[in-house]
C-alpha cells in the first residue's frame, strides 16, 4: 500500500479506501481500478491524493461499521462546511441544532469503545472533517463523563466553531507542505482570532457555547509567543475536553505532507503533557476508543515485535503482550517487567489503521 498524489495517479491502480460524495453515497469501492474517467472524477473532488494497492497486494477487509462511519463523516462534514461558511458570510445558518443533536445522540451514549479510523482529506473538507472529528470525540468524552445533556450540546456546538478562523486564513498557508514563515504564521494566528471574534459576542448563540470559545481564544493567545500577554487561565472542564479532542485528531489525521501518529503514539503524547492536556480527560478518551485492543501488533522497546493478548483496563499502555521472536509472555502490568520492556508503538498500515489479528 502506498500514497499517490492525484497528479501521479496512473490508470489501472487499485483504490484502497472507498470514496463517497458529499451526500455519503459510495462513488468508488475498495479495490476499484482507475481509468481515465475515474481519475478525472477524483480530481474534481480535489483530494490531496489516495492510497493504492501494490499489484500483488490483497484488498483489505473493511468492516461495515467502518464503511458506515466514513459515509457519515463525508456527509456531515459537508453540512458543517455549509454552516461555517454561511456564518462567515452573514447568511442564515441552517441545520445547526439538528446536526449538533445528531452527533450528541449518536456518539454520546456509547457503551463500548469504538475504532476511530481516519480518512484522507481534500482541500474542500480539510477543515470541516477536522471540525467534525473534534465534535465526535468531544461528544464521546462528555458522554463517558456523564455530563448533562445541555452541556454536551453546548460543547459540540463549540466544537463546530472553535476552528472557524481557518476559513479566514490564507489557504496557501493552510495547505503548505513545509514550515510556515513567521509572516504566514502570524496571518494564520490572526485569522484564528478573527474566527473566535465572530462568535464571542454574537448573542444569537447560547452563552454556554460562547464561554468555551472565549476560553479557547484566550488559551490560543497564551500559546503563540511573547506578542501576546500571558494569562493564567482556570479552564472549564469542557474547554479541557475540547483541547484533548483537538490535539488527538491533529496528531492522527492522514495528511499527504506529514505522516500521522498512531492512536497509541498520539495518546502517549497527550499523557506526557498533563500541564497542557488534563489527564482526567485523556483517560476518558482512552475509554472511548480502541487505542490498544487485543490483537494489536506492537513494537517493543527491546526490539521485538509482539501481539496484545490481554488489555489492561486500568493502565492502557501496560497490557500483556506475546513476543514473536522469544515466544515469551510480557505482563507489562508487573513493575519489574515494565522496567525492562515497554511498548514503543503499534504497527499500523500507511493509512493509519492498526494491524490487528482477530483472536
Secondary structure, 3 states (H helix, E strand, C coil): CEEEEHHHCCCCCEECCCEECCCCCEEECCCCECCHHHHHHHHHCCECEEEEECCCCCCCCCCHHHHHHHHHHHHHHHHHHHHHHHHHHCCCCCCHHHHHHHHHHHHCCCCCCECCCCCCCECCCHHHHHHHHHHHHHHHHHHHCCCCHHHHHHHHHHHHHCCHHHHCCCHHHHCCCCCCCHHHHHHHHHHHHHHHHHHHCCCCCCHHHHHHHHHHHHHHHHCCCCCCCCCCCCCCHHHHHHHHHHHHHHHHCCECCECCCCHHHHHHHHHCCCCCCCHHHHHHHHHHECCCCCCEEEEECCCCEEEEEECCCCCCCCCEEEECCCCCEEECCCHHHHHHCCEEEECECCCCCECECCC
